[in-house]
Amino acid sequence: MATTKDYGIGEFDFPRGWFMIADSHDVGSDKPLAVRYFGRDFALYRGKESGKVVLLDAYCPHMGTHMALNSTSYVAQDGPIEGDSLRCPYHAWRFGADGKCNHIPYSSGPIPPAAKVRSWPVKESMGAVFVWHDPEGGEPEWEAPFLSEWDEPNWVRWDRIDDLGTINTHPQEIVDNITDAAHFGPVHGSRTRYFENEFKGHLAIQRMAGGHRTLAAEGGPLLVTEAIYNGPSILITRMSGLYDSYIFIAHTPVDDGSTHVWHSLLVKTAKGGAATDEDRAAAKMFSDMALAAFAQDFEVWKYKKPCLTGMFVQGDGAFLKQRAWYKQFYNPRAMKQEFLKQVEGIHVPRGMQAFPKDHAELAAA
């Protein structure tokens, strides 16, 4: 398992950005959920009063108790979530959504100012919970991911997000996929005609069009995709083929060198009207097909050894540009432009055609 330092990515072990940490369905107001990301432990719960999701550092400052890993104390059995606050299962100190202790049941003295844990900025969107992580502690630089189609009746929402678990793979290996022009044929059976990458700010974009053995009909229109990394971990791909759809892929560092991965699909109804049971069944079928295609990448990542430098050749894609773009998230914000000036613009692999400006050209292809 290789670490950030092994790849030479930057000063910080974990990057800056929005990261998925849970499916909304899994976060309740009866008991906290223990989660671990960025090499640290958290208590994640939904406030009973506001209904909002709260993420706190897991360990009580009193005596170091993990506040989300207890089922036997009476605090845990009776319900540790009160309003929007969480009680520690050991001595019942209570911490608000802001992380500050607001009640010590057996002490009449003042609550010590240091009686607090870190509260993290979180947002719920599209059935997922996201946290803003920044080693420098800064405010979010861009918005958490959201698709306007999520609220439109002619799109079939995902019910649950596919949880693919944790793999001992550094996120760099996953992000490499955005520039990997040469893997589409061997891995996915694609016959790629057009391919390009564009880097601008916190976005890394891949535009691709071609045949596909899984996600496009034989003899039908090309599979056309625009995949966009919004920061270092959230990939949303607009896709046309058998159906118009959006692929959602999220990956979040657990420890330095391991990553948790999720996948899901938002699908447009075939006739454009409100989704019917038939549409939902078709969307489920297509989602399963998309997951099978993603599993082809996932299996490679799961068993490959780290690509610390790579023996890149003409036609591979803009791997080195992408790896330079990725460094902006692992280094101080003040260094961001230093990396972006090396990479911003459109890059086409040798032997490929650039993505047409006129989409009518794709329809005629």
C-alpha positions, 0 to 999 in steps of 0.5 A: 500500500503506497502513501501520498509521500510515495507518490510525491503528491504534496505536503498534506497526506489527505487532499482538500475538497468535498468527499462523500462519507455516507449514504443518507439512508444510513444516518439516523437520529437514534444512534451515531454512526462510527466512520473513519476517513482521512486517518481519523475517527468520527461520530456521524448522526442526524439531529432529532431537533433539526433533522440535519446531519452532524459530524463530530470528531469521535473521541470525548476530550474528558477521557478519550471515549469513542462516542459512536462505538458503544451499545452496552452503556445505559446512555447508549441504550436509552438514546445518546442523541438529544435534540441536536446533541450527542452524549458520550456513553462513558460519563454522559458529557453532552456535545452540541452540533457545534462540538462544544460540551453543553452539559455535564450531568454530575458537575455544577461547576463551569464547563471547561472551555477546552471541553469540545470536539471538532465539528465538520462542515457537512451537506446532504445532496442527492441521497449522500452526505458530503464533508468539506475536508481542508488540511488548512481549515479553510472555507469551501472553495466550490459547492458540494455536488448537485444535479438539477435533474435530481428534482425533475420528474422525468429522471429516475433517482437512485434509491441507494448508492452502491457501496463498494467498500474499501480497497488498499489503493491510493486515490491517485490510482483512481483519478488516473482513470480520467486521462487513461485513453488506452484502457477503454478497449481492453477493459470495457470493449470500447471503440473510442473515436474521440477523446480529450481532457480539459483541466480548468481550476478544480475541474478535470474533464474527460470527453469521449465518444465511441462504441461500447460493448456494455452501455451502447447498442450495437449499430446504434448511436455512439456512447457519448460521455463527459466525465467531470471531477469536481475536485479530487474525489467526486466524478459525475459523468453525463452519458448518452447511449442506451439511455441519457444518464449521469454516473455518480462515483465517489471515492474518499481516503480512509487512511493514507493509501486506502480508499472507500468507493461508491457508485450510482446512476441517475437515468432519464425516462425513455419517453420524457414523462414522469417516471413509471414503474417500467421506467424504474425497472429499466433504470435499475437494469441500466444501473446494474450494467453501468456498475458492471462496467465500473467493476471492470475498473474497480477490479484492476485498482484492487489488485494492481501494484502502485504506479508511482511513476509509470512508463507512459508512452504516446497514446496513453493520455495526459497522465502527467498533466492530470497528476500535476492538476491533482497536486493542487489539492495536496498542497497549500492553497497559495500554491494552486496556481503554480500547478494550474499554469502547467496544465490548464487547457485541452489535451488530446492523446496522440492518435486520437481525434479531439471531441467535436465542437458540433455535436451534430458530427457525433450524431452523424458518426 
